[in-house]
Each structure stands twice: as structure tokens, then as C-alpha cells.
Amino acid sequence: MLFAFLASFKRCRDRGGFSGSHNTKCLSQADYEDMNSGDPLEMDYKYANLLVVLFLVMLYGSGIPILYIIGAVFFFCTYWVDKWLIFYHHRKIS
């Protein structure tokens, strides 16, 4: 999430503080595309993180029932943040 904020700050600085995409200091189309496209999606790290959280919630949830609620909130927030990042930050593979 922090990287998406830094990337938007970098784009704003390139445009001279304006929000329009027609004002840019990039000299070529390739430079413009590199500046405005994010990192490629690294699904293996996201999937590993989800499995670790699921495993810990299922392992310790019977002893600490609040973990079920914490896990549900974690998965809900992760779903919406990942959805936003896929639509607006990550590089689209063609």
C-alpha cells in the first residue's frame, strides 16, 4: 500500500502538481509507460501469506476464539486492498 502511495506521489511530481495526464516531463512513450504502470503482481507471496494466516487461525482458533473474527477481518480487508491494487496499481500483462 505504501508503494502505491509513493508511485502516485512520483507521478504527481512528474506532472508538476497537476492531475491531468497530458502534462508530463517524460520524453518518450516508454518512459511514460514505465512511470505510470506499477509492479507486476507477485501472487506467490500473497498466496503464501493467506495460507499462513489461515493455518494459524485454524490451529489456534479453538483456544483463542477471537482469532476467527480477526481472521475474517483480515481476509475481508485483504480482498478489497488486493482488488484495488490490481485495478489501479499493478502492471497489466498482455
C-alpha positions, 0 to 999 in steps of 0.5 A: 500500500505504501508503494502505491502511495509513493508511485502516485506521489512520483507521478504527481511530481512528474506532472508538476502538481497537476492531475491531468495526464497530458502534462508530463516531463517524460520524453518518450512513450516508454518512459511514460509507460514505465512511470505510470504502470506499477509492479507486476503482481507477485501472487506467490507471496500473497498466496503464501501469506493467506495460507499462513494466516489461515493455518494459524487461525485454524490451529489456534482458533479453538483456544483463542476464539477471537482469532476467527473474527480477526481472521475474517477481518483480515481476509475481508480487508485483504480482498478489497486492498488486493482488488484495488491494487490490481485495478489501479496499481499493478502492471497489466500483462498482455 
